[in-house]
């Protein structure tokens, strides 16, 4: 289920809620609803990565025999039941909060399964498909405040760019890759950061957001530059891992756009939790 990654999905929802709040000038007060959305995203993300392992079982038997299914620790049938069960649970939990939340959860589940089965094998559609999973997940958080979803849903396009960059370079983490792909990833990362600073300027919170953006760039660019210098599998794997875990910092930057520095620091505090889990469980 990639426990470390599940924390990043929660950060997405918190960022979406904060964006919806600032763009509608509506405070976040529905903590019950927020818990619903966080539980839903945990189930949806967990189900998506489990199904990824199900579809990749034969390939992993060759390239990653240590993974749970080819390693014999989990049966393919058992993993399938777990993955489908988690996806359905995420949809139900989201729908119990709000109809639009349930519909977005259905879309996330479909996007995840399509990526797992087909999208990952396409060099262009795959990264966009994976990015949409995260973009719609951000929108899921925006549904905490229904008017916030209407006002901020277009910002769901920004994570598409970021995740597309990570997905692009992740294709080469086993066998190594080309510097050109890594350079493109760096450009896409920069576009995301610029977008955050532009929105922060509009909300009057540029200095707070700039601090989070600088931290985010530091965390993702250091391993990316190492991979560019030596584009071998292990270095690219570290760049991918840094990109995934740093999603929390990117989400904290989005929260900071609202000026809510306490919530931004709260989201940032999820990073050490995710990093600790990453030491015990696979991230990519």
Protein Blocks (a to p, Z undefined) as FASTA:
>chain_A
ZZmlmmmmmmmmmmmmmmmmmmnopacfblmlmmmmmmmmmmmmmmmmmmmmmmmmmmmm
mmmmmbmklnopacfklmmmmmmmmmmmmmmmmmmmpmklmmmmmmmmmmmmmmmmmmmm
pmklmmmmmmmmmmmmmmmmmmmpmmlmmmmmmmmmmmmmmmmmmmmmmmmmmnopafkl
mmmmmmmmmmmmmmmmmmmmmnopmmmmmmmmmmmmmmmmmmmmmmmmmccfklmmmmmm
mmmmmmmmmmmmmmmmnopamlmmmmmmmmmmmmmmmmmpcfZZ
